[in-house]
Amino acid sequence: MGPLQGIRVIEMAGIGPLPFAGMLLSDMGAEVIRIEKNSTLEPNYFETTQRGRRSICLNLKSEKGLALAEQLIDSADVVIEGFRPGVMEKLGLSYEACAQRNPKLVYGRMTGWGQDGPLSQVAAHDINYVAITGAMAAIGRKEGGPVPPLNLVGDFGGGGAYLVMGVLAAVIEAKTTGKGQVVDAAICDGVASLMTMMQGYRAMGLWDLERQNNLFDGGPHYYDTYECADGKWVSVGALELHFYKTLIEKMELDVGEFTYDSQFDKNYWEAMKPVIAKRFKEKTREEWCDIFDGVDACFAPVLDMDEAVEYEHNKHRGTFVDVAGITQAAPAPRFSRTVSRIQNPPVAAGSDSKKVLMELGLSADEVDALKASGVIL
């Protein structure tokens, strides 16, 4: 079982970065119980970020439903929620109220804008949170506008992953001090943190605000993607001189034309990019993969999602697995001793209500009565 075995997490059902965070915690061995507000008869196995949970469905607007939620939180090490600031307080489940009964509780709060600030109550989505950090303005082609980087940079990178990091740090600290705390994980904060290296380059005068005019944004001819003869694409990232030399030589380009002492000259980038592009268009992606097979030139094919599943390296690593007939990413990162695993596929909302409540000490008859009265949905 994973390294978080013995840690209980209560997840207040939400969307986007919150279930992703719950998935990561579950994959690493935590027991995650998801409190839902609407029951379903069938599981949705395509909601892969909801894997590895048990699910209970409670009417939190009822006094008894709220009391049951409080009991669950009292039994937990962590609670995570992704509502707008103030919603948990209105429900009667504020950190202060929960911490009075469970002082060691780590209270993870996932939002886009954060718990305070002029935008904290404004509706938005991933694209908006990334937009205010400087990250989106830096991503895209020179001749086009900024490109939304899927939900990878915002919801999942700057959001869910940072929430998990903060929660785990607070759990470690709580084991030492006996005191929990609030983890305020705002997507805009996390994305800004992800931009730290670029911010440093900008401060040194090494990063332009113009897109595709910098070292890592597709500006150099040796750090970009190129179309091949079959319409498929490849990527090259030959930043270091020895990799760059190998790239040019394996492409059978005129070495004299590619003066190595001008590698970081931006005017040179612009002149050489069409030469590289023309050469890649002369062969198929498969042909280029054969040429660069086992060669240290920082080359890789650009694969679509279906191709990635069948790629030899990913198959060797077991990067993708099949759960309930759905292909999805295996747990990451990997541990040598306390091996992570997917505990179960997504379950129907409310499917574990009876079992979870009986574990809290309620009898089967009491649970049935609560179900009949609408406290358990």
C-alpha positions as CSV (number, residue, x, y, z in Angstrom):
1,M,0.0,0.0,0.0
2,G,1.1,3.6,-0.6
3,P,3.0,5.8,1.8
4,L,-0.2,7.6,3.0
5,Q,-1.8,4.4,4.4
6,G,-3.5,5.3,7.7
7,I,-4.3,8.9,6.6
8,R,-8.0,9.6,6.3
9,V,-9.2,12.4,4.0
10,I,-12.7,13.8,3.7
11,E,-13.3,15.3,0.3
12,M,-16.2,17.7,-0.2
13,A,-17.3,16.8,-3.7
14,G,-16.2,19.4,-6.3
15,I,-14.8,19.7,-9.8
16,G,-11.5,20.2,-11.6
17,P,-8.5,20.4,-9.3
18,L,-10.2,19.1,-6.1
19,P,-11.0,15.6,-7.4
20,F,-7.5,15.5,-9.0
21,A,-6.0,16.2,-5.6
22,G,-8.2,13.5,-4.0
23,M,-7.0,11.1,-6.7
24,L,-3.3,11.8,-5.9
25,L,-3.9,11.3,-2.2
26,S,-5.8,8.1,-2.8
27,D,-3.2,6.7,-5.2
28,M,-0.6,7.2,-2.5
29,G,-2.6,5.2,-0.1
30,A,-4.8,7.6,1.8
31,E,-8.4,6.6,2.6
32,V,-10.5,9.2,0.8
33,I,-14.2,9.5,1.6
34,R,-16.1,11.8,-0.8
35,I,-19.1,13.6,0.6
36,E,-21.6,14.0,-2.3
37,K,-24.8,16.0,-2.5
38,N,-26.6,14.0,-5.2
39,S,-26.7,10.2,-5.3
40,T,-26.4,8.2,-8.6
41,L,-27.4,4.6,-9.4
42,E,-24.4,3.9,-11.6
43,P,-20.7,4.7,-11.4
44,N,-19.2,6.8,-14.2
45,Y,-15.9,5.1,-14.9
46,F,-14.9,7.9,-17.3
47,E,-14.6,10.3,-14.3
48,T,-11.1,8.9,-13.7
49,T,-10.0,11.6,-11.3
50,Q,-12.7,10.2,-9.0
51,R,-11.0,6.8,-8.7
52,G,-9.9,5.4,-5.4
53,R,-12.7,6.8,-3.2
54,R,-15.5,5.7,-1.1
55,S,-18.6,7.8,-1.5
56,I,-21.3,9.0,0.9
57,C,-24.3,11.2,0.0
58,L,-25.6,13.6,2.7
59,N,-28.1,16.3,2.9
60,L,-26.0,19.0,4.5
61,K,-28.9,21.4,4.8
62,S,-30.4,19.1,7.4
63,E,-29.3,19.2,11.0
64,K,-28.7,15.4,11.1
65,G,-26.9,15.4,7.8
66,L,-24.5,18.2,9.0
67,A,-23.9,16.3,12.3
68,L,-22.9,13.2,10.3
69,A,-20.5,15.3,8.2
70,E,-19.0,16.7,11.4
71,Q,-18.5,13.1,12.7
72,L,-16.7,12.2,9.5
73,I,-14.4,15.2,9.7
74,D,-13.8,14.6,13.4
75,S,-12.5,11.1,12.4
76,A,-10.1,12.5,9.7
77,D,-6.6,13.8,9.3
78,V,-7.5,16.0,6.4
79,V,-10.5,17.7,4.8
80,I,-10.3,19.2,1.3
81,E,-12.9,21.5,-0.2
82,G,-13.1,23.6,-3.4
83,F,-16.1,25.9,-2.8
84,R,-16.0,29.7,-3.0
85,P,-14.7,31.3,0.2
86,G,-17.4,31.4,2.8
87,V,-19.5,28.4,1.6
88,M,-18.1,26.0,4.2
89,E,-18.7,28.6,6.9
90,K,-22.3,28.9,5.8
91,L,-22.7,25.1,6.0
92,G,-21.4,25.3,9.6
93,L,-18.2,23.4,8.7
94,S,-15.6,26.3,9.1
95,Y,-12.1,25.5,10.0
96,E,-12.5,27.0,13.4
97,A,-15.6,24.9,14.1
98,C,-14.0,21.7,12.9
99,A,-10.6,22.4,14.7
100,Q,-12.4,22.8,18.1
101,R,-13.3,19.2,17.9
102,N,-10.3,17.9,15.9
103,P,-7.3,20.1,16.7
104,K,-4.9,18.1,14.4
105,L,-7.2,18.6,11.3
106,V,-5.5,19.9,8.2
107,Y,-8.0,21.9,6.2
108,G,-7.2,22.2,2.5
109,R,-9.0,24.9,0.6
110,M,-8.8,24.8,-3.2
111,T,-9.9,27.9,-5.1
112,G,-8.8,29.8,-8.2
113,W,-8.3,33.3,-6.7
114,G,-7.6,32.4,-3.1
115,Q,-9.5,32.9,0.2
116,D,-9.2,36.7,0.0
117,G,-8.5,39.5,-2.4
118,P,-10.7,41.6,-4.7
119,L,-11.4,38.6,-7.0
120,S,-12.0,36.0,-4.3
121,Q,-15.8,36.0,-4.9
122,V,-15.7,36.4,-8.7
123,A,-16.7,33.4,-10.9
124,A,-13.9,32.2,-13.2
125,H,-12.2,29.1,-14.6
126,D,-8.7,27.7,-15.2
127,I,-8.1,30.0,-18.2
128,N,-8.7,33.1,-16.2
129,Y,-6.5,32.1,-13.3
130,V,-3.6,31.3,-15.6
131,A,-4.2,34.6,-17.5
132,I,-3.3,36.9,-14.6
133,T,0.0,35.2,-13.7
134,G,2.0,36.0,-16.8
135,A,2.1,32.4,-17.8
136,M,-0.6,32.5,-20.5
137,A,0.9,35.6,-22.2
138,A,4.2,33.7,-22.6
139,I,2.6,30.6,-24.2
140,G,1.8,30.6,-27.9
141,R,3.2,31.5,-31.3
142,K,4.6,34.9,-32.2
143,E,2.1,35.5,-35.0
144,G,-0.9,34.3,-32.9
145,G,-2.5,35.0,-29.6
146,P,-1.9,33.4,-26.2
147,V,-2.7,29.7,-26.1
148,P,-4.7,28.1,-23.3
149,P,-2.4,25.3,-21.9
150,L,-5.2,22.9,-21.4
151,N,-6.0,22.6,-17.6
152,L,-2.5,21.3,-17.0
153,V,-0.9,24.6,-15.9
154,G,-3.8,25.9,-13.8
155,D,-6.3,23.4,-12.4
156,F,-3.9,20.5,-12.1
157,G,-0.4,21.9,-11.9
158,G,-0.8,25.2,-10.0
159,G,-4.0,23.9,-8.3
160,G,-4.4,20.3,-7.3
161,A,-0.7,19.4,-7.1
162,Y,0.0,22.4,-4.9
163,L,-2.9,21.6,-2.7
164,V,-1.6,18.1,-2.2
165,M,1.9,19.4,-1.5
166,G,0.6,21.9,1.1
167,V,-1.7,19.3,2.7
168,L,1.1,16.8,3.1
169,A,3.5,19.4,4.6
170,A,0.8,20.4,7.1
171,V,0.1,16.8,8.0
172,I,3.8,16.3,8.8
173,E,3.8,19.5,10.9
174,A,0.7,18.5,12.7
175,K,2.2,15.2,13.8
176,T,5.0,17.2,15.5
177,T,2.9,20.0,17.1
178,G,-0.5,18.3,17.4
179,K,-2.0,21.3,15.6
180,G,-3.6,21.5,12.2
181,Q,-4.0,24.5,10.0
182,V,-5.6,25.9,6.9
183,V,-3.9,25.3,3.5
184,D,-5.0,28.1,1.2
185,A,-4.2,26.7,-2.3
186,A,-5.1,29.3,-5.0
187,I,-4.5,28.3,-8.6
188,C,-3.2,31.8,-9.4
189,D,-0.6,31.5,-6.6
190,G,0.5,28.0,-7.8
191,V,0.9,29.1,-11.4
192,A,2.9,32.1,-10.4
193,S,5.1,29.8,-8.4
194,L,5.5,27.5,-11.5
195,M,6.8,30.6,-13.4
196,T,9.6,31.2,-10.9
197,M,12.4,30.4,-13.3
198,M,11.0,32.5,-16.1
199,Q,10.5,35.4,-13.7
200,G,14.2,35.1,-12.7
201,Y,15.2,35.2,-16.4
202,R,13.0,38.2,-16.9
203,A,14.7,40.0,-14.0
204,M,18.1,39.3,-15.5
205,G,17.0,40.7,-18.8
206,L,17.1,37.2,-20.4
207,W,13.4,36.8,-21.1
208,D,11.5,39.0,-23.6
209,L,7.7,39.6,-23.3
210,E,7.3,38.7,-27.0
211,R,6.1,35.1,-27.5
212,Q,8.4,32.6,-29.3
213,N,11.4,34.8,-28.7
214,N,12.9,33.0,-25.7
215,L,14.9,29.9,-25.0
216,F,12.0,27.7,-23.9
217,D,9.0,29.0,-25.8
218,G,9.8,27.7,-29.3
219,G,12.0,30.7,-30.2
220,P,15.3,28.8,-31.1
221,H,15.4,26.6,-34.1
222,Y,16.8,23.9,-31.9
223,Y,13.9,24.1,-29.3
224,D,10.6,23.8,-31.2
225,T,8.2,21.4,-32.9
226,Y,8.3,20.6,-36.6
227,E,6.0,19.1,-39.1
228,C,7.1,16.0,-41.1
229,A,6.3,14.8,-44.6
230,D,3.3,12.8,-43.3
231,G,1.8,15.7,-41.4
232,K,2.9,14.3,-38.0
233,W,5.2,16.3,-35.7
234,V,8.5,15.9,-33.8
235,S,10.1,17.9,-31.0
236,V,13.7,18.9,-30.6
237,G,15.2,20.5,-27.5
238,A,19.0,20.5,-28.2
239,L,20.0,23.3,-25.9
240,E,23.5,22.1,-25.0
241,L,26.1,22.5,-27.7
242,H,27.0,18.8,-27.9
243,F,23.3,17.9,-28.4
244,Y,23.0,20.7,-30.9
245,K,25.9,19.5,-32.9
246,T,24.5,16.0,-32.9
247,L,21.1,17.2,-34.1
248,I,22.6,19.1,-37.0
249,E,24.8,16.2,-38.0
250,K,22.1,13.5,-37.8
251,M,19.8,15.8,-39.9
252,E,22.6,15.9,-42.5
253,L,22.5,19.7,-42.7
254,D,25.4,21.9,-43.8
255,V,27.4,22.1,-40.6
256,G,29.2,25.1,-41.9
257,E,26.0,27.0,-42.3
258,F,25.1,26.3,-38.6
259,T,27.8,28.2,-36.9
260,Y,27.9,26.9,-33.4
261,D,29.2,30.1,-31.8
262,S,25.9,31.8,-32.9
263,Q,23.6,29.3,-31.1
264,F,22.1,31.9,-28.8
265,D,21.9,34.7,-31.3
266,K,18.2,35.4,-31.8
267,N,18.7,36.8,-35.3
268,Y,20.4,33.5,-36.1
269,W,17.3,31.6,-34.8
270,E,15.0,33.3,-37.2
271,A,17.3,32.6,-40.2
272,M,17.9,29.0,-39.4
273,K,14.3,27.9,-38.4
274,P,13.1,27.7,-42.0
275,V,16.1,25.5,-42.9
276,I,15.3,23.1,-40.1
277,A,11.6,23.1,-40.9
278,K,12.3,22.4,-44.6
279,R,14.5,19.5,-43.7
280,F,12.0,17.8,-41.4
281,K,9.4,18.0,-44.1
282,E,11.5,15.8,-46.3
283,K,10.9,12.7,-44.2
284,T,8.1,11.1,-42.3
285,R,8.0,11.1,-38.5
286,E,8.8,7.4,-38.4
287,E,11.8,7.9,-40.6
288,W,13.1,10.7,-38.3
289,C,12.4,8.4,-35.3
290,D,14.6,5.7,-36.9
291,I,17.4,8.2,-37.6
292,F,17.4,9.5,-34.0
293,D,16.8,6.2,-32.3
294,G,19.2,5.9,-29.3
295,V,20.9,9.2,-30.3
296,D,21.5,12.0,-27.7
297,A,20.1,14.9,-29.7
298,C,17.1,15.7,-27.4
299,F,14.6,14.5,-30.0
300,A,11.1,12.9,-29.5
301,P,8.0,12.4,-31.6
302,V,4.9,14.5,-30.7
303,L,2.4,11.8,-29.9
304,D,-1.4,12.2,-29.6
305,M,-3.1,10.7,-26.6
306,D,-3.9,7.4,-28.3
307,E,-0.3,7.0,-29.6
308,A,1.1,7.8,-26.2
309,V,-0.6,4.7,-24.7
310,E,1.1,2.5,-27.3
311,Y,4.6,4.1,-27.2
312,E,7.3,1.6,-26.3
313,H,8.8,3.5,-23.4
314,N,5.4,4.2,-21.9
315,K,4.4,0.6,-22.2
316,H,7.7,-0.5,-20.6
317,R,7.1,1.8,-17.7
318,G,3.5,1.0,-17.3
319,T,2.7,4.7,-17.6
320,F,-0.9,3.9,-18.6
321,V,-3.2,1.2,-17.1
322,D,-6.6,-0.1,-17.7
323,V,-9.2,0.2,-14.9
324,A,-12.7,-1.0,-15.4
325,G,-12.1,-0.9,-19.2
326,I,-10.9,2.7,-19.1
327,T,-7.3,3.6,-20.1
328,Q,-5.8,6.1,-17.7
329,A,-2.5,7.3,-16.2
330,A,-1.0,5.0,-13.5
331,P,-0.2,6.5,-10.1
332,A,2.8,8.9,-10.0
333,P,5.3,9.4,-8.5
334,R,6.6,5.9,-7.8
335,F,7.8,4.6,-4.5
336,S,10.3,1.7,-4.1
337,R,8.8,0.2,-1.0
338,T,5.3,1.6,-0.3
339,V,4.0,1.1,-3.7
340,S,1.1,3.3,-4.9
341,R,-1.9,1.7,-6.5
342,I,-5.4,2.6,-7.8
343,Q,-7.6,1.5,-4.9
344,N,-10.8,1.1,-7.0
345,P,-12.5,2.6,-10.0
346,P,-15.0,5.5,-9.6
347,V,-18.1,4.4,-7.6
348,A,-21.7,5.5,-7.8
349,A,-22.2,8.6,-5.6
350,G,-23.5,7.5,-2.2
351,S,-22.7,3.8,-2.8
352,D,-20.7,3.6,0.5
353,S,-23.1,5.6,2.7
354,K,-24.3,2.7,4.8
355,K,-20.9,1.1,5.3
356,V,-19.2,4.3,6.2
357,L,-21.8,5.4,8.7
358,M,-21.9,2.0,10.3
359,E,-18.1,2.3,10.8
360,L,-18.9,5.5,12.7
361,G,-21.1,3.5,15.1
362,L,-24.6,3.8,13.6
363,S,-26.7,0.6,13.4
364,A,-28.1,-0.6,10.1
365,D,-31.6,0.3,11.3
366,E,-30.4,3.9,12.1
367,V,-28.9,4.3,8.7
368,D,-32.0,3.0,7.0
369,A,-34.1,5.4,9.0
370,L,-31.8,8.3,8.0
371,K,-32.1,7.2,4.4
372,A,-35.9,7.1,4.6
373,S,-36.0,10.6,6.1
374,G,-33.8,12.2,3.4
375,V,-30.8,12.8,5.6
376,I,-28.8,10.3,3.5
377,L,-29.5,10.9,-0.1
